[in-house]
Amino acid sequence: MVKVIRESINFKLPKPLAAALRKAARERNTTATDLVIQGLQHILGDVPGIETSVETRLAQLEELLANGSDTRIDDSTETRLAHLEIKLETVTARLAQFESALITVQNHLNTRSSYSRKSSPYYTQGAPAQLMPLEEKDLALRLNTSASTLQEKRATVSPKDFELWCKQRDPSKYAWRFHSKDGLYHPIK
């Protein structure tokens, strides 16, 4: 990793903002300076000479793990990774709930709008919301895995076993099938 030379700059912040910054830094187990840097990177985007984005760090960690490096992960990092994994699982579960709620609302709206136009409770217009085909990286994110694991699984198991594996990992229990014509993964309910 490239060592970044820091320069000291003094800012006068409103007291409530400074207190909130310190509190947020304590809660995140980081420094107020690092939070300010993250905020500036968010506003300014990529700045030449600064290589501290999350994507860069994740790529470096993935490379270390892929190369079978003897680098040990200390207990605090392991704990943070475990907490991150739990949070990711929670977000995935919430996303599945939102998806289900969205489908329910859309079905309700379709039924309601059809009823008002046709004056018949049995007339429904259109099908419920359907998932669109996904690219590999998007499906990997949905299945809470990596694109390389997804590729490996698709290459090493039968198409039916791959669909079953996807269905077990998918928050809405969709199976997924790869179509070589368009290079996308298509949902199968």
For each residue, the residues with C-beta under 8 A, 3 or more apart:
1: 51 60
2: 49 51
3:
4: 49 50 51 52
5:
6:
7:
8:
9:
10:
11:
12:
13: 17 18 21
14: 17 18
15: 18 19
16: 19 20
17: 13 14 20 21
18: 13 14 15 21 22
19: 15 16 22 23
20: 16 17 23 24
21: 13 17 18 24 25 32 35 36
22: 18 19 25 26 32
23: 19 20 26 27
24: 20 21 27 28 32 35
25: 21 22 28 30 31 32 34 35
26: 22 23 29
27: 23 24
28: 24 25 35
29: 26
30: 25 34 35
31: 25 34 35
32: 21 22 24 25 35 36
33: 36 37
34: 25 30 31 37 38
35: 21 24 25 28 30 31 32 38 39
36: 21 32 33 39 40
37: 33 34 40 41 52
38: 34 35 41 42
39: 35 36 42 43
40: 36 37 43 44
41: 37 38 44 45 47 50 52 53
42: 38 39
43: 39 40
44: 40 41 47
45: 41
46: 50 53
47: 41 44 50
48:
49: 2 4
50: 4 41 46 47
51: 1 2 4 56
52: 4 37 41 56 57
53: 41 46 56 57
54: 57 58
55: 58 59
56: 51 52 53 59 60
57: 52 53 54 60 61
58: 54 55 61 62
59: 55 56 62 63
60: 1 56 57 63 64
61: 57 58 64 65
62: 58 59 65 66 146
63: 59 60 66 67
64: 60 61 67 69 71
65: 61 62 68 69
66: 62 63
67: 63 64
68: 65
69: 64 65
70:
71: 64
72:
73: 77 78 81
74: 77 78
75: 78 79
76: 79 80
77: 73 74 80 81
78: 73 74 75 81 82
79: 75 76 82 83
80: 76 77 83 84
81: 73 77 78 84 85
82: 78 79 85 86
83: 79 80 86 87
84: 80 81 87 88
85: 81 82 88 89
86: 82 83 89 90
87: 83 84 90 91
88: 84 85 91 92 144
89: 85 86 92 93 144
90: 86 87 93 94
91: 87 88 94 95
92: 88 89 95 96 144 171
93: 89 90 96 97 171
94: 90 91 97 98
95: 91 92 98 99 171
96: 92 93 99 100 171 172
97: 93 94 100 101
98: 94 95 101 102
99: 95 96 102 103 171 172
100: 96 97 103 104 172
101: 97 98 104 105
102: 98 99 105 106 129
103: 99 100 106 107 128 129
104: 100 101 107 108
105: 101 102 108 109
106: 102 103 109 110 128 129
107: 103 104 110 111 128
108: 104 105 111 112
109: 105 106 112 113
110: 106 107 113 114 124 125 126 128
111: 107 108 114 115 121 124
112: 108 109 115 116
113: 109 110 116 117 125
114: 110 111 117 118 120 123 124 125
115: 111 112 118 119 120 121 123
116: 112 113 119
117: 113 114 123 125
118: 114 115 123
119: 115 116
120: 114 115 123
121: 111 115
122:
123: 114 115 117 118 120
124: 110 111 114
125: 110 113 114 117
126: 110
127: 130
128: 103 106 107 110
129: 102 103 106
130: 127 187
131: 134 172 174 187
132:
133: 179 182 184 185 186 187
134: 131 138 139 142 176 184 185 187
135: 138 139 183 184 185
136: 139 140 147 150 151 185
137: 140 141 147
138: 134 135 141 142
139: 134 135 136 142 143 150 166 176 185
140: 136 137 143 145 146 147 149 150
141: 137 138 144
142: 134 138 139 170 171
143: 139 140 150 166 169 170 176
144: 88 89 92 141 169
145: 140 149 150 169
146: 62 140 149 150
147: 136 137 140 150 151
148: 151 152
149: 140 145 146 152 153
150: 136 139 140 143 145 146 147 153 154
151: 136 147 148 154 155
152: 148 149 155 156
153: 149 150 156 157 162 165
154: 150 151 157 162 178
155: 151 152
156: 152 153
157: 153 154 161 162 165
158: 161 162
159: 162 163 177 178
160: 163 164
161: 157 158 164 165
162: 153 154 157 158 159 165 166 176 177 178
163: 159 160 166 167 175 176 177 188
164: 160 161 167 168 175
165: 153 157 161 162 168 169
166: 139 143 162 163 169 170 174 175 176 185
167: 163 164 170 173 174 175 176
168: 164 165
169: 143 144 145 165 166
170: 142 143 166 167 173 174 175 176
171: 92 93 95 96 99 142
172: 96 99 100 131
173: 167 170
174: 131 166 167 170 187 188 189
175: 163 164 166 167 170 187 188 189
176: 134 139 143 162 163 166 167 170 185 186 187 188
177: 159 162 163 185 186 188
178: 154 159 162 184 185 186
179: 133 182 183 184 185 186
180: 183
181:
182: 133 179
183: 135 179 180
184: 133 134 135 178 179
185: 133 134 135 136 139 166 176 177 178 179
186: 133 176 177 178 179
187: 130 131 133 134 174 175 176
188: 163 174 175 176 177
189: 174 175
